[in-house]
Amino acid sequence: CPWLQHIDEKTMRLHHLKHHQAYTDKLNGALARLRANPETKALAKRGIDWLLEHVQELPEAERGPVRNAGGGYVNHDLWWQCLSPRGGEAVEPREGSPMHGALTAAFGSVNDFKTKLNLASLELFGSGWAWLVASSTTGDLQVEATANQDSPLMSGQVPLFGIDLWEHAYYLKHGPSRKDYLNDFWKVLNWPFVERRYTDLIDRISPSGAAGKAEL
Amino acid sequence: PGASPPFSALLIIVMLSRSRVLPALRGFATRAKHTLPDLPYEVNALEPAISAEIMQIHHSKHHNTYVTNLNAALEKYADAEAKGDMAAMIALQGAIKFNGGGHVNHSIFWSNLAPKTCDGGDVTKAPGIKAAIEAQWGSVDTFQSTFSATTAAVQGSGWGWLGYDKASGSLKIATCANQDPLSTTGLVPLLGVDVWEHAYYLQYKNVRPDYLKAIWGVINWRNVEERFVAAK
């Protein structure tokens, strides 16, 4: 299993079966509480993405749980899809692809983008995530960091991919060295998935746009 | 003592300090560096509650990094202040808070812990704080469960604290995010427990509550009492 060279099996198991499971359970608990209250029952049916975009509309007691557990749930759901043993076959976005073009336009080059994301990752203090995000209205790209399990969805940004920077994501194999972890992360990032995510978004924003037909 | 240096020596010192010859010397006192304190016990002394591996990395890597980065930030701050660069001074405040807080918090933490051979975990050695805890929470057990539950609930990285509130003369349980020192809440720190994942992950994995249960066995209650007496 060549990909286990980069992120170890023990971390994958704990991260998925314990950490992500715990967020799932806590989110389900929060949603059950919302459903049980006639005033908030309709909110519970809106879906977690909507809830994260409108977290201020929730009763105060549930904002923290939804933000933390709901954020943790969606962030990790995206995380597994961003990683791939076959990420090693596409360590860069494909030249000529809309994603490649957009990264070059926004950051100067793909390498400049990686430098910027690495810097944001190293500068984030405490627990959180670093992201490549796109505006939900314009598709414009940005590098962003969020604390704890806060999702870019909360500020109207669409996460294209994120890097989990909580210590549980890297400590067993990489110890304190977030830098070593980032080196390994780039080797398993699933660029084909990220490219599809980007073109899907562009198609949603402007259906007749030049992004081309999105793959499923 | 009492003997004053010869006038000529004083004159030379005054002239040198006003010249450009020794600006480094004049700045030296403001740039005294912070240093990593030694652990008061061996790295394996707190086993099985906290593994030697964790103690080694936590002290010589994490705490050491806070000290190094604090010194670097303070040096840059002193330079910015000398140039009157307010924007740079403000931009550095985050780094000073993170790393200064990290240094302060961990220095307290090592002193808050002790091996069983030095009465770690034995609250009867600290009758003053024991009585104050019992007066406020009914029993030491109840205090510990409340502290553990509150601290386990910290989202992401942070610390759980027992602090002293001078205004009311009472003890309080509080939590802080990241490396924010307890001083930001106005409380005096008596006992802190680090719940950044690096404090327990290698040994306890995701099970923070197990770590919080085990750490009570190595709390240096004498140190907590010393801080309590000093705070009052």
Contacts between the chains, C-beta under 8 A, distances in Angstrom:
chain1	res1	chain2	res2	distance
A	14	B	205	5.6
A	14	B	206	5.9
A	18	B	205	7.0
A	18	B	206	4.3
A	19	B	206	5.7
A	22	B	206	7.2
A	64	B	155	7.7
A	68	B	155	5.3
A	125	B	94	7.7
A	125	B	98	5.1
A	125	B	178	5.8
A	125	B	179	7.6
A	126	B	156	5.9
A	126	B	157	4.0
A	126	B	158	7.7
A	126	B	177	6.9
A	126	B	178	4.0
A	126	B	179	7.7
A	126	B	196	7.6
A	127	B	156	3.4
A	127	B	157	4.7
A	127	B	197	7.7
A	128	B	156	7.2
A	147	B	156	6.8
A	148	B	155	5.2
A	148	B	156	4.0
A	149	B	155	7.6
A	149	B	156	7.7
A	166	B	156	7.1
A	166	B	197	6.6
A	167	B	157	7.7
A	167	B	196	6.7
A	167	B	197	3.6
A	167	B	198	5.2
A	167	B	201	6.2
A	168	B	197	5.2
A	168	B	201	6.1
A	168	B	206	6.6
A	171	B	197	6.2
A	171	B	198	6.2
A	171	B	201	4.9
A	171	B	202	6.9
A	172	B	201	7.2
A	172	B	202	7.0
A	175	B	57	6.2
A	175	B	61	7.3
A	176	B	57	6.5
A	176	B	61	4.9
A	176	B	62	6.0
A	176	B	65	7.4
A	176	B	198	6.6
